[in-house]
């Protein structure tokens, strides 16, 4: 890195891939690195070993450094600013010596229903099962042996940030998915109620004392330590002292990556999970048990519709047809295979020929399904074709969002007039984007950076910390990033919208059976 060169490093530990991206002063990606990993289902929980996170992060950064040096011929010794993101929320606890008494529990788990129901009733505020507070309280309800020794409760992004900086803190959006936040702090009234409920179970614990500090977007003060630099880059090339912005979950980076932090805007992020965010003018005025209430990285209120199951089953079907192609002596590349199968879905019947898909690798609370049950069905007179199969799987990827949007609409919450979308589902231009426009009957805009995902969104938050002086995050994103961004917008197709309605009718009829399993 040259002395006057501005470079911003964003890292994201996603559900299937750890990714690092280096962007320039114009926020273009100039180098990247990646590392594939998968969760495992152990002792009833979806989890990742932290050793895999640490090893994957080092391998990911090594790939980025090699990519940068091969392109520029220069050593990557420093960057202007950096930040780390990871899959949202979950349950990651440590004792006072920073030993991990129980494995990491990811957002994918749906084993905290009793805690979710109890805390929601107690607070008058919805606390979803995947939130850190719900997982912690459920552990108390079950008298799990690790609970008395818990001294720190954080998230995956918070943990990695601690390794890099030595500071126990998270961004405002991430914090608001751990425990309800009010006025930039953990809500004191709800914290008191939590502590009282914990005491009745025999646990004398101040919930706020074990949670990480909250830092809004743009907050300064964290720097890469010498230990953090050696951890990230064991070669010793990376120098300490780099400013590090507050860590965020994939919800916060998704808002940044789609310029959806201003009230009145909305976005969809689609990967292993899928969620839609509506940034609100004021907080929700009632409890919606299927909807989250979280903050933007700079503190605005949102309604978050979260579907635990996104593209995994769709990816599995792509793998099946890749295997079939190899049996025929062909070996299309991954991008080519996705492009062929997705684009062929444009030839499908608008209603998928009656083919109905369920992508439930894990439980799906928003649909009322308690276990992972991938399923596919059609009526005897339905039309099974390759195009209809893939359109059905694409529709299934956003069906949970459609359920959530209807809940909000029925509750008087206005939908945005358009949506911005990003994530792996939208890497193939114009296919999932059109289905999303048809599903919600609003224009959907996809930026040229849509496939970059959370690592790019994290690089933006890092850049905002050093470059956004005197501007709100929304203004800075609009003026400095997205004013020159290339994008495409697709509008609802009447036949496609009618066809999606028919798909949803079949989908909801089938849910009645799946809910009994």
ABEGO torsion letter per residue (X at the ends): XBAABBBBBBBBBBAABBBBBBBBAAGBBABBBBBBBBBBBBGGBBBBBAAAAAAAAAAAAAAAAAAAAAAAGBBBABBABBBBBBBBEEBBBBBAAGBBABBBBBAABBAAAAAAAAAAAAAGBBBBAABAAAAAAAAAAAGBAAAAABABBBBAAAAAAAAAAGBBBBBAAAAAAABBBBGGBBBAAAAAAAAAAAAAAGBBBBAAAABBBBBBBGBBGBBBBAAAAAAABAAGABBBGBBBBBBBBAAAAAAAAAGAABBGBBBBBBBABBBBBBBBABBBABBBAABBBBBBAAGBBBBBBBBABBAAAAAAAAAAAAAAAAAAGBBBBAAAAAAAAAAAAAABBAAGGGBBBBABABBBAAAGBABBBBBBBBBAABBBBAAAAAAAAAAAAAAAAAAAAAAAAAAGBBBBABBBBBEAAAABBGAAAAAAAAAAGBBBBBBAAAAAEAAAAAAAAAAAAAAABGBBAAAAAAAAAAAABBBBBBBBBAAAAAAAAAAAAAAAAAAAAAAAX
